[in-house]
Amino acid sequence: MYRLKVVIIGAGIGGLTAAIALSQSGYEVEVYERAQELRPRGAGISLWSNGVKVLNRFGLGEKIAAIGGQMDYMQYLSTQGEVMNHIQLQPLIDEVGQRPYPVARADLQAMLLEGFGGTVNLGYRCVAVEEHGEQVTAKFENGHEATGDLVIAADGVRSTLREYVLEHKVQPTYRDYVNWNGLVDADEAITPPNTWTIYVGNHQRASMMPVGENRLYFFFDVPLPIGTTAPPDLIRSELAEHFKGWADPVQTLIQRIDPEKTNRLEISDVGPVDRMVRGRVALLGDAAHATCPDLGQGGCQALEDVYMLNHFLVTTNIGVEDALTRYEKARKDRTRSIVEKARNRAEVIHGKDPKITAQWYDQLRQESPSDVTGAIAKTILTGPLH
Ligand SMILES: Cc1cc2nc3c(=O)[nH]c(=O)nc-3n(C[C@H](O)[C@H](O)[C@H](O)COP(=O)(O)OP(=O)(O)OC[C@H]3O[C@@H](n4cnc5c(N)ncnc54)[C@H](O)[C@@H]3O)c2cc1C
């Protein structure tokens, strides 16, 4: 029997999960990654229930639970540490049918690599694809060529293959704020156990959430013009300046960070784009819909992409192109709405219109915890796994 061959470009969350799913479906899978060494981008990630369900589907449920942090509560605090809203997450878990897991990205990457078990070809930068008849060939900078029945372009926010699929260039757009993130040891002086704590004020955020092995994944957000930089030795003083006068736990966190291991990045998103597929090439994850992280959904959408792509490949027997067309149809509107919603939320959080941000702070103080969990549930429940 003919065995479909899939060439995957990019070994991030999307590419590796696609490799796991499609190998489990019995396809021949080759993964190519431009980096010489696999290192996660960023320190942590919160996988909401829709993302976790995809991992469950491919047999990784127990593993993600083992590396995930126990997050039972969420709380919003003012810059001075006054509780604006304290939210129990169990009603959300009951509503959507799965606990979310914040995880360290290195642990997630190790889990996905182990789950795939195959070779990731490192040092292979894809520069082009070429379709010929019922085959497609990915071409690499080092002269290598990989031919298969389809190519999955999971090559991230600065995707090379996006232009081939869209037939025009779409550059990421800076969304006007900088994010710092990293890991520190858990400590009640920073946040209570099992609680995701978010300080908000001055259009900024300081956030800490529990991940496995008794650590906290933290991030700070500050609206800044494009092009600011800071070497590691200035990161602590930069944060101390931006968060001057904020509550003691925020100051403690700034003191505890390891500047050498703190990521500092300008947040950009992409699109929404009007296509995800051309012929036998499918965009997946950030390559199609890099998303502001303000909903915690970018990685989860890459996982939903994998679920649907695998679904159509295994259930459609007309042909690969037909399966890819169905994939695009199933994913385009969903991911468009997530990109737009996340961008809108980024603008509300980071003071694009200060009046709206002030209203959001008031709303946080007044709304019931079930309004907060209801909004999260709506994002999750409008996906394909519910
Ligand atoms: C600060 C921040 C916080 C976030 N928090 C969350 C969160 O809490 N929850 C959530 O769900 N999402 C979150 N996200 C989004 C999430 O990180 C991304 O959506 C996710 O990593 C996308 O995975 P991907 O596989 O599509 O792309 P990537 O992880 O970027 O992987 C792309 C891979 O392709 C490789 N590559 C690129 N070009 C080529 C080429 N030409 N040839 C070969 N290989 C190539 C790259 O080296 C990379 O390894 C966050 C993002 C940011 C920036």
The ligand as an SDF file (V2000), in Angstrom:
LIG
                    3D

 53 58  0  0  0  0  0  0  0  0999 V2000
    5.9950   36.0100   24.7810 C   0  0  0  0  0  0  0  0  0  0  0  0
    5.1180   34.9460   24.1950 C   0  0  0  0  0  0  0  0  0  0  0  0
    4.2640   34.2440   25.0250 C   0  0  0  0  0  0  0  0  0  0  0  0
    3.4090   33.2910   24.4980 C   0  0  0  0  0  0  0  0  0  0  0  0
    2.5670   32.6200   25.3310 N   0  0  0  0  0  0  0  0  0  0  0  0
    1.7330   31.6910   24.8340 C   0  0  0  0  0  0  0  0  0  0  0  0
    0.8500   30.9760   25.6990 C   0  0  0  0  0  0  0  0  0  0  0  0
    0.8310   31.1920   26.9100 O   0  0  0  0  0  0  0  0  0  0  0  0
    0.0390   30.0400   25.1440 N   0  0  0  0  0  0  0  0  0  0  0  0
    0.0470   29.7510   23.8090 C   0  0  0  0  0  0  0  0  0  0  0  0
   -0.6840   28.8650   23.3600 O   0  0  0  0  0  0  0  0  0  0  0  0
    0.8800   30.4150   22.9720 N   0  0  0  0  0  0  0  0  0  0  0  0
    1.7120   31.3600   23.4400 C   0  0  0  0  0  0  0  0  0  0  0  0
    2.5720   32.0170   22.6050 N   0  0  0  0  0  0  0  0  0  0  0  0
    2.5600   31.6920   21.1630 C   0  0  0  0  0  0  0  0  0  0  0  0
    3.3930   30.4620   20.8720 C   0  0  0  0  0  0  0  0  0  0  0  0
    4.6860   30.6020   21.4060 O   0  0  0  0  0  0  0  0  0  0  0  0
    3.4910   30.2420   19.3750 C   0  0  0  0  0  0  0  0  0  0  0  0
    2.2140   30.3530   18.8080 O   0  0  0  0  0  0  0  0  0  0  0  0
    4.0620   28.8680   19.0530 C   0  0  0  0  0  0  0  0  0  0  0  0
    5.3560   28.7390   19.5790 O   0  0  0  0  0  0  0  0  0  0  0  0
    4.0710   28.6680   17.5440 C   0  0  0  0  0  0  0  0  0  0  0  0
    4.6600   27.4470   17.2390 O   0  0  0  0  0  0  0  0  0  0  0  0
    5.1440   27.1750   15.7590 P   0  0  0  0  0  0  0  0  0  0  0  0
    5.6180   25.7570   15.7580 O   0  0  0  0  0  0  0  0  0  0  0  0
    4.1070   27.5850   14.7920 O   0  0  0  0  0  0  0  0  0  0  0  0
    6.3450   28.1680   15.5180 O   0  0  0  0  0  0  0  0  0  0  0  0
    7.7830   28.2240   16.2490 P   0  0  0  0  0  0  0  0  0  0  0  0
    7.7060   27.6940   17.6260 O   0  0  0  0  0  0  0  0  0  0  0  0
    8.3000   29.5980   16.0420 O   0  0  0  0  0  0  0  0  0  0  0  0
    8.6670   27.1980   15.4000 O   0  0  0  0  0  0  0  0  0  0  0  0
    9.0790   27.4930   14.0920 C   0  0  0  0  0  0  0  0  0  0  0  0
   10.3530   26.7080   13.8390 C   0  0  0  0  0  0  0  0  0  0  0  0
   10.6820   26.7830   12.4610 O   0  0  0  0  0  0  0  0  0  0  0  0
   12.0770   26.9940   12.3230 C   0  0  0  0  0  0  0  0  0  0  0  0
   12.2840   27.6410   11.0370 N   0  0  0  0  0  0  0  0  0  0  0  0
   11.9920   28.9240   10.6900 C   0  0  0  0  0  0  0  0  0  0  0  0
   12.2940   29.1580    9.4000 N   0  0  0  0  0  0  0  0  0  0  0  0
   12.7860   27.9860    8.9080 C   0  0  0  0  0  0  0  0  0  0  0  0
   13.2580   27.6020    7.6320 C   0  0  0  0  0  0  0  0  0  0  0  0
   13.2850   28.4560    6.6150 N   0  0  0  0  0  0  0  0  0  0  0  0
   13.6980   26.3230    7.4690 N   0  0  0  0  0  0  0  0  0  0  0  0
   13.6720   25.4450    8.5040 C   0  0  0  0  0  0  0  0  0  0  0  0
   13.2300   25.7610    9.7390 N   0  0  0  0  0  0  0  0  0  0  0  0
   12.7780   27.0200    9.9400 C   0  0  0  0  0  0  0  0  0  0  0  0
   12.4220   27.8750   13.5190 C   0  0  0  0  0  0  0  0  0  0  0  0
   13.7950   27.8120   13.8210 O   0  0  0  0  0  0  0  0  0  0  0  0
   11.5500   27.2580   14.6070 C   0  0  0  0  0  0  0  0  0  0  0  0
   12.1910   26.2060   15.2800 O   0  0  0  0  0  0  0  0  0  0  0  0
    3.4210   33.0010   23.1030 C   0  0  0  0  0  0  0  0  0  0  0  0
    4.2810   33.6960   22.2650 C   0  0  0  0  0  0  0  0  0  0  0  0
    5.1200   34.6670   22.8020 C   0  0  0  0  0  0  0  0  0  0  0  0
    6.0410   35.4050   21.8710 C   0  0  0  0  0  0  0  0  0  0  0  0
  1  2  1  0
  2  3  1  0
  2 52  2  0
  3  4  2  0
  4  5  1  0
  4 50  1  0
  5  6  2  0
  6  7  1  0
  6 13  1  0
  7  8  2  0
  7  9  1  0
  9 10  1  0
 10 11  2  0
 10 12  1  0
 12 13  2  0
 13 14  1  0
 14 15  1  0
 14 50  1  0
 15 16  1  0
 16 17  1  0
 16 18  1  0
 18 19  1  0
 18 20  1  0
 20 21  1  0
 20 22  1  0
 22 23  1  0
 23 24  1  0
 24 25  2  0
 24 26  1  0
 24 27  1  0
 27 28  1  0
 28 29  2  0
 28 30  1  0
 28 31  1  0
 31 32  1  0
 32 33  1  0
 33 34  1  0
 33 48  1  0
 34 35  1  0
 35 36  1  0
 35 46  1  0
 36 37  1  0
 36 45  1  0
 37 38  2  0
 38 39  1  0
 39 40  1  0
 39 45  2  0
 40 41  1  0
 40 42  2  0
 42 43  1  0
 43 44  2  0
 44 45  1  0
 46 47  1  0
 46 48  1  0
 48 49  1  0
 50 51  2  0
 51 52  1  0
 52 53  1  0
M  END
$$$$
